[in-house]
Amino acid sequence: MNYTASADLFKQAKEYIPGGVNSPVRACRSVGCDPVFITKATGATLTDADGNEYVDFVCSWGPMIVGHAHPHIVDAVQQAAASGTSFGAPTPTEIDLARMVVEAVPSVEKVRFVNSGTEATMSAVRLARGYTGKKVVVKFDGCYHGHADSFLVKAGSGLITLGIPGSPGVPEEIVKNTLSIPYNDIDTLERTLRDEDLQIACVIVEPVAGNMGCVPPKPGFLEKLRELTREMGIVLIFDEVITGFRLSYGGAQQYYNIMPDLTCLGKIIGGGLPVGAYGGKAEIMNCVAPDGPVYQAGTLSGNPLAMTAGIATLKLLQQPRFYEQLEEKAAAYADALKRIASATGIAVQLNRVGSMMTGFFTEKPVTDFDSAMQADAARYGQHYRQMLGRGIYLAPSQFEVAFISAAQSEKDLEKTLKMTEWSFKKLLEK
Ligand SMILES: *Cc1c(COP(=O)(O)O)cnc(C)c1O
């Protein structure tokens, strides 16, 4: 493939934008190549600046569950744009999307829209602290909740770690109120949450971890988390920015039938436009300004274009058997991948929940951050570059999810499987 136009754009981008990108993973450093610049996308096909086409498994990191440039969404957004793009005043579309979210997500009684997943988690934690009058946030190693200061805490080494900032610019004073404990470790969880001296305000969790690659919750983990937080009066926050409207129309909470106190949403609810949301029990949500004292605001929050894209997307997800079909497609694809791995003799742990999956290049099961880190990222890098060269667009990191969307055709997936087989064989060559 020819990448000259992308190479030239990357050179220009680096002059004006740090690293040439507006979000670090896009720079593709961990897979050892330069990014391609995308100029167009329809359905499951991305087109880059050189005219190369790719089958897309990144799906804009989750939002594009019905594919790119879906005509219903494009029409709705175009119509909305013609009526004005932002008013800084209430609009009817906000109520429509809010009603749809409340009807869909079982534990959400009231919802506030923001502009990104980061804003949603940051605001949910502020609310949990305001509501409980306590300070400490518990998170899990390898779970990502956006780039707000409180969440940028390095993972500990198996035991409870007091927060050490994971980034310069984040003061110790801030992250000392964040505890990061291992995912799927029920004993550490119980020991931590029962410690009343810790003054825990909330626990935030990805009900299926998606940001260390796909790591499902062990049976009993989310149940225990719900039981302990309820008993100890700790606010339980599900970060469903990926899982919301992906694992089912009601998200992971419906999929596993476990109800958090607060839920963070993003990605899919914006249908590809910038939207986040946090919602939950009315009793807690009523603490948000102007009804309550916890301040949170946004000039573009509830933006009519973004709300319209969200509504159009959710309507498409209401089609009968949408999630069943996605599950069938993902299951068949995952089975085929596993067959290819065992036939070629490449060690892959394929973790999958619904339409989220990651093939980790390792022989041992991946159940948490430490085991995820055992995966061979260099091997993934080679696989990534080989697949890109054959028209398959995977996430540019071993520790991300591949998404199945409604738009990938049987032909797309067949092609991907064929290229995977070729790539796996090539990995063994040297
Ligand atoms: C993507 C993501 C976020 C952050 O959302 P942004 O829109 O990128 O700010 C938060 N939590 C989870 C689980 C995510 O996957």
The ligand as a Gaussian input file, in Angstrom:
#p B3LYP/6-31G(d) Opt

LIG

0 1
 C      -13.420000       6.235000      26.405000
 C      -13.657000       6.038000      27.862000
 C      -13.752000       7.107000      28.757000
 C      -13.427000       8.512000      28.363000
 O      -14.282000       9.008000      27.397000
 P      -13.778000      10.259000      26.489000
 O      -14.984000      10.579000      25.677000
 O      -12.624000       9.742000      25.708000
 O      -13.399000      11.350000      27.412000
 C      -14.115000       6.849000      30.056000
 N      -14.363000       5.601000      30.466000
 C      -14.267000       4.534000      29.646000
 C      -14.586000       3.183000      30.147000
 C      -13.888000       4.722000      28.321000
 O      -13.740000       3.657000      27.525000

